[in-house]
Amino acid sequence: MVTTVAVLGSTGSIGTQTLDVIDRHPERFAVQSLAAGRASRLLIDQIERYQPTQVVVANELAAHELVGAGIDRSLVSIGATGLETAAGDANVTVNAVLGFAGLPATLGALRAGRRLALANKESLIAAAPLVEQVRSTPGAEIVPVDSEHCAIHQCLSVVGGGAASVRRVLLTASGGPFRTATTDELADVGVEDALAHPTWSMGPKITIDSSTLMNKGLEVIEAHALFGIGFDAIEVVVHPQSIVHSMVEFVDGSTIAQLSMPDMRLPISYALGYPERLAVAFGPVDFAGGVEMTFEAPDLERFPALELAYEAGRIGGAAPAWLSGSNEVAVEAFLTGAIGWRAIAETVAAVLERYEPDPLDSLDAVLHADGRARDVTRAILGGRLVG
């Protein structure tokens, strides 16, 4: 039986690597839907190659451009409604949509009882209570694509016993490009410096988040939501080699880890094939060739974004949505040169100080919390924002 796949965010790093994995298993998978923000040449090429039954773009302008390039207008859907429909129609949805915009796809896949291969952490972080409601739909399951959460998923699948058997989860972090930078050096960080990740090839937003360790903080909140592990039992450890993707220590003292060389196609392959493993190897480790693995604690003074994420997670409610929304605005401000690198975390901290508790009992409530956080962030940044 051929598994149909919706690749949402198909022109980004995760999306293109997902299509590469699918290409290696043509007998197993068929691309049913593609989604991207704009009508790029890459998206048009993907449509022509994979012949999906649905294509989702962000707006009418992008749809018009696709039609102008010869794409049948009846195939094209727009925005959140299109994402939700595409996610619910396929057997497996790979949600690699950037940022909070990926929430409709997350809810759509789970509400329809489908497998969600989740690479969009912001939607789960901002709307964990809503996501938890639809996870109980028969057939619905989340298999995380983030390398760290995929590692935890694998460790827990091997041992079993659920959260009650876990003493702590150890999320590994590469440390980003500034792991050894001094406080003075961090004051002069430029955009190109922050985009030069030492291990992974990712999009700009997630690469900047990795440089501040906000990405790891968001992953802490995500791990809590995915696996039901308390924040006090989730620790971050810096592992520059990025070979150990995460570890789980169990109550009997045993620690299980998932190891591989950095290659995002491995967690993508795992999520597509689960519970089977697809027989194409990505990132095997040559242990006989000599493997160095070191670990150290993160420096919270130089990287305060990590502690901000713990704070928001422990507050709960809409606080993670405020954290995520504010961070997106601050990162964009940095990428456009409006603020410096250290101002990203400083801005998010100032926004959290203005946090207004609000229950997340509906999609409208999530949208309100996200929008409020963005408004507060823009107000704080004021005239420094571009455009």
C-alpha positions in Angstrom: 0.0 0.0 0.0 1.3 3.4 -1.0 1.3 6.0 1.8 0.1 9.5 0.7 2.1 12.4 2.1 1.4 16.1 2.5 4.7 18.1 2.4 3.8 21.4 3.9 6.7 23.9 3.7 8.0 22.0 0.7 10.5 24.5 -0.5 12.3 24.9 2.8 15.1 22.8 4.2 12.9 20.2 5.8 10.5 20.1 2.9 13.2 19.5 0.3 14.9 16.8 2.4 11.5 15.1 2.9 11.1 14.9 -0.9 14.6 13.5 -1.1 13.6 10.7 1.3 10.4 10.1 -0.7 12.4 9.9 -3.9 14.4 7.0 -2.4 11.2 5.0 -1.7 8.9 5.6 -4.7 7.1 2.3 -4.0 6.2 3.4 -0.5 5.2 7.0 -0.8 3.3 9.4 -3.1 3.2 13.2 -2.7 -0.5 14.2 -2.4 -0.1 17.8 -1.4 2.6 20.5 -1.4 2.5 23.9 0.4 4.7 26.9 0.3 4.4 30.6 1.1 5.0 31.9 -2.4 5.0 30.7 -6.0 8.7 30.2 -6.4 10.4 28.5 -9.3 11.2 25.7 -6.9 7.6 25.2 -6.0 6.5 25.1 -9.6 9.2 22.6 -10.4 8.0 20.4 -7.5 4.4 20.6 -8.7 5.5 19.5 -12.2 7.6 16.7 -10.9 5.3 15.2 -8.2 1.9 16.0 -9.7 0.1 16.6 -6.3 -3.7 16.8 -6.1 -3.5 19.9 -4.0 -1.1 22.9 -3.7 -1.4 25.5 -0.9 0.1 29.0 -1.1 -0.2 31.9 1.3 -2.4 34.3 -0.7 -4.2 35.1 -3.9 -1.2 36.8 -5.5 0.8 33.5 -5.2 -2.1 31.6 -6.6 -2.4 33.9 -9.5 1.4 33.5 -10.2 1.0 29.7 -10.2 -1.8 29.9 -12.7 0.4 32.2 -14.8 3.0 29.5 -14.8 0.6 26.9 -16.1 -0.7 25.3 -12.9 -4.3 24.3 -12.9 -6.2 26.8 -10.6 -8.5 24.0 -9.3 -5.5 22.4 -7.6 -4.6 25.6 -5.7 -5.8 26.4 -2.2 -5.0 29.4 -0.1 -3.9 30.1 3.5 -5.0 28.4 6.8 -8.0 26.6 5.3 -5.9 25.1 2.6 -3.3 23.9 5.0 -5.9 22.3 7.3 -7.6 20.5 4.4 -4.3 19.3 2.9 -3.1 18.0 6.3 -6.3 16.1 6.9 -6.4 14.4 3.5 -3.0 12.7 3.5 -2.0 9.5 5.4 1.0 11.4 6.8 1.5 15.2 7.0 5.0 16.6 7.3 4.4 20.0 8.9 7.5 22.1 8.1 5.6 25.4 7.7 7.5 28.3 9.2 6.4 29.7 12.6 3.0 30.1 14.0 1.4 29.8 10.6 1.8 26.0 10.9 -0.9 25.6 13.6 -3.8 24.9 11.1 -1.9 22.0 9.6 -1.1 20.6 13.1 -4.7 20.7 14.1 -6.0 19.5 10.7 -3.9 16.4 10.7 -4.7 15.4 14.2 -8.4 16.2 14.0 -8.6 13.9 11.0 -6.9 11.1 12.8 -3.7 11.2 10.8 0.0 10.9 11.6 1.7 14.3 12.0 5.4 14.4 11.3 6.0 17.6 13.2 8.8 19.9 12.3 6.9 23.1 13.2 7.6 23.5 16.9 5.9 26.9 17.3 2.4 25.7 16.6 2.7 23.0 19.4 4.4 25.5 21.8 1.8 28.2 21.3 -1.3 26.0 21.3 -0.4 23.0 23.4 -3.8 22.8 25.1 -5.6 22.8 21.8 -3.2 20.3 20.3 -3.7 18.0 23.3 -7.5 18.0 22.7 -7.2 16.7 19.2 -4.4 14.2 19.9 -7.0 12.0 21.4 -8.7 11.5 18.0 -8.6 7.8 17.0 -5.6 7.3 14.7 -4.0 10.6 15.5 -0.3 10.5 16.4 2.6 12.9 16.5 6.0 11.6 15.4 8.5 14.5 15.9 10.9 15.4 13.1 13.2 17.7 15.2 16.3 15.5 15.7 16.2 15.9 19.5 12.6 15.0 19.9 12.8 12.2 17.4 15.7 10.9 19.5 13.6 11.0 22.6 10.7 9.3 20.8 13.1 6.5 19.7 14.5 6.1 23.2 11.0 5.9 24.8 9.8 3.5 22.1 12.7 1.1 22.8 12.2 1.0 26.6 8.5 1.6 27.1 6.9 2.5 30.4 6.0 6.1 29.6 6.8 9.2 31.6 6.6 7.2 34.9 9.8 5.3 34.0 11.7 8.5 33.2 14.0 10.2 35.7 15.1 13.0 33.2 15.4 13.8 29.6 18.6 15.3 28.3 18.2 17.5 25.3 21.5 18.0 23.5 22.4 21.4 21.9 25.3 22.1 19.5 25.9 25.4 21.3 25.5 27.3 18.0 28.2 29.5 16.4 28.9 31.5 19.6 29.4 28.6 22.1 32.9 29.9 22.9 32.3 33.6 22.3 32.9 36.0 25.2 30.3 38.5 26.4 32.2 41.3 24.7 32.3 39.4 21.4 28.6 38.8 21.5 28.0 42.5 21.6 29.3 42.8 18.0 27.6 39.8 16.4 26.3 40.4 12.9 23.7 38.6 10.9 26.2 36.6 8.8 27.9 35.5 12.0 24.7 34.3 13.5 23.7 32.4 10.3 26.9 30.4 10.2 25.8 27.4 12.1 28.6 24.9 12.8 26.6 21.7 12.3 23.2 22.0 10.7 22.0 23.6 7.5 18.6 25.2 8.4 16.5 28.2 7.5 17.3 31.7 8.8 14.8 31.9 11.6 15.7 28.6 13.2 19.4 29.2 12.7 19.2 32.5 14.6 17.2 30.7 17.3 20.0 28.2 17.5 22.6 30.9 18.0 20.6 32.4 21.0 19.7 29.0 22.3 16.0 30.0 22.1 15.6 27.1 19.7 16.6 24.8 22.5 14.3 26.6 24.9 11.4 26.1 22.6 12.4 22.4 22.4 12.2 22.2 26.2 8.6 23.4 26.0 7.9 21.1 23.1 9.3 18.1 24.9 7.1 18.8 27.9 4.0 19.0 25.6 5.0 15.9 23.5 6.0 13.5 26.2 4.3 14.7 29.4 7.7 15.2 31.2 7.9 17.9 33.9 10.1 20.9 33.3 12.3 20.0 36.3 13.1 16.7 34.6 14.1 18.2 31.2 17.7 19.3 31.1 19.8 20.9 28.3 23.4 19.8 27.7 25.7 21.3 25.1 27.2 18.6 22.8 29.1 20.4 20.0 29.6 17.3 17.9 25.8 16.8 17.5 26.2 13.0 17.4 24.1 12.2 20.4 20.8 13.8 19.5 19.2 13.4 23.0 19.2 11.0 25.9 16.6 9.6 28.3 17.7 8.6 31.8 15.3 6.1 33.4 14.5 5.6 37.1 16.7 2.6 37.3 19.8 4.6 36.3 20.0 3.4 32.7 20.5 6.0 30.0 19.4 5.4 26.4 20.7 7.7 23.7 20.2 8.0 19.9 23.4 8.6 18.0 24.0 9.4 14.3 25.9 11.9 12.3 23.9 15.1 11.6 21.5 14.5 8.8 17.9 15.6 9.1 16.8 12.9 6.6 17.1 10.3 9.4 14.4 11.8 11.6 12.3 12.5 8.5 12.7 8.9 7.4 11.8 7.7 10.9 8.6 9.8 11.0 7.5 8.7 7.5 8.0 5.0 8.1 7.2 4.6 11.8 6.8 2.1 13.3 8.9 0.5 10.5 12.4 1.7 9.7 13.1 2.5 6.1 16.1 0.7 4.6 18.2 3.7 3.5 20.8 4.7 6.0 21.4 8.4 6.8 24.2 9.5 9.1 25.6 6.2 10.4 28.5 6.7 12.8 32.0 5.2 12.0 32.9 4.3 15.6 36.1 2.5 14.5 37.3 5.7 12.8 37.4 7.6 16.1 34.5 9.5 17.5 34.9 12.5 19.9 31.9 13.3 22.1 32.0 16.1 24.8 29.3 17.6 26.9 29.0 20.7 29.0 26.4 22.8 30.7 24.9 25.8 28.9 25.9 29.3 30.0 22.7 31.0 30.9 24.3 34.4 31.5 25.5 34.6 27.8 22.4 32.8 26.5 19.5 34.0 28.6 16.9 33.0 26.0 17.1 29.4 27.3 16.0 30.4 30.8 13.3 32.6 29.4 11.8 29.6 27.7 11.8 27.6 31.0 10.1 30.6 32.7 7.4 30.8 30.0 6.8 27.0 30.1 6.4 27.0 33.9 4.0 29.9 33.8 2.0 27.9 31.2 -1.3 29.2 29.7 -0.6 31.7 27.0 3.0 32.5 28.1 4.6 30.1 25.6 2.6 31.7 22.9 3.8 35.1 24.0 7.4 33.8 24.0 7.1 32.3 20.6 5.4 35.3 19.0 7.7 37.8 20.5 10.7 35.9 19.5 9.6 35.7 15.9 9.2 39.5 15.7 12.6 40.1 17.5 14.4 37.6 15.2 13.0 39.3 12.1 14.1 42.7 13.5 17.6 41.3 13.9 17.7 39.8 10.4 16.7 43.2 9.0 19.4 45.0 11.0 16.9 46.9 13.2 18.3 45.5 16.5 21.5 43.7 17.7 21.9 40.0 18.5 21.8 40.5 22.3 18.6 42.6 21.9 16.7 39.5 20.8 16.6 38.0 24.2 16.4 41.3 25.9 13.3 42.2 23.9 11.6 38.8 24.6 12.3 39.3 28.4 10.7 42.7 28.3 7.6 41.3 26.6 7.3 38.5 29.1 7.3 41.0 31.9 4.2 42.5 30.4 2.5 39.1 30.0 -1.3 39.1 30.5 -2.6 35.7 31.5 -5.2 34.3 29.2 -6.7 30.8 28.9 -6.1 29.1 25.6 -9.5 27.5 25.2 -10.0 28.2 21.5 -8.1 28.9 18.2 -9.2 32.5 18.5 -7.7 32.7 22.0 -4.4 31.4 20.6 -4.5 33.9 17.8 -5.2 36.7 20.2 -2.3 35.7 22.5 0.1 35.5 19.6 -1.1 38.8 18.2 -0.9 40.5 21.5 2.6 39.4 22.1 3.6 40.7 18.6 2.0 44.0 19.3 3.8 44.4 22.6 7.1 43.5 21.0 6.6 46.0 18.2 5.7 48.7 20.7 8.9 48.0 22.7 11.0 48.1 19.6 9.2 51.1 18.3 11.0 53.1 15.6 13.8 50.5 15.3 11.6 48.3 13.2 12.1 48.4 9.4 9.0 48.8 7.2 
